[in-house]
């Protein structure tokens, strides 16, 4: 999870409006994206660098690349142990 990365700045929970039904549908579809299983170790490290840059204030705002990096980290890093999921570990 992104909370295990350095920096004091929190990332937004979702890029979609979770107060609406359609926003929740979009959010659920986005976090269930099976393409995150194909992320390489290099892709995961790049995602970590992007999120860390945002959390430490080096990136001023959320960009599409940063949203994708957050999705990769949230789907491949275990929130309790900060260890990568099976697909990311094996590459």
N, C-alpha and C positions, 0 to 999 in steps of 0.2 A: 504494500500500500504506500501511497505517497506520504503518509505520516511518518514513515520510517526513514525518510530522506532528510538531510540537513536543511535547515532554514526555518525561520519563524513565521513566514507568510503562508496562510492556508490557501489551498486551491478551492475554487468553487465546487460544489457537490456535483452539479450537472450543467451541461450547456443548454439544457431544455427546461422549460417551465414546468416544474413538478407539481404546481397547484392545479394543472389542467389534466384531463384524461389523456389527450393527445400528447402532451409533453411527457407524461409517464410512459406511454406506449413507446415513444421515440427513445427515451432513456433506456427502457428495458431492452429494446432491439439493439441499441448501441453497445450496451455492456455485455450482451450475449453474442457478440460478433465472433464467429469461429476463426476468423483470420488471425486473431491474436495468438492462436496456438502455433502459428507458423513463424513467429518472431524469433529471429536468431539472437545469439548472445550479444552480438555487436549492436543489433537493433534495440535490445533491452538496455544496454549500457548507454546508448545515445538517448533513449527515452529518459533514463535516470538523470543524465546531464541536463536535458531540457527542463525537467521538473525542478531540479535543484537550482538551476539558474533563475527560474521564476520565484521559487521560495526564498531565495537570498536577495531578491530585488533586482537582479541583472536583466530580467525581462519585464517590461512595464505592464503588459497586458496579455490576456489569453489569446493565442493564435490557433488556427486549425492544426498546426503541427504539435502544439502544446496539448491540445485536447486529445489528439491521437496518442501522444506520449503518456498522458494520464490514463487513458484507456488501457494501454499496454501494461503499464505498471499495476493498475488495479486488478487486471485479469491474470497476471502472471506471478505477482509477489504475494505471499501469504501475509495477511495483516498482523498476525500474532508473532510470527517467527522471522519475518522479513526474508524468508528463503524462497527462491524461485520455484514455480510450479514445475511439474514433470517435463512439459514440452520445452521450457526455457533452459532447464538444467542439462538436457541431453545434447544440446548443440554446442 
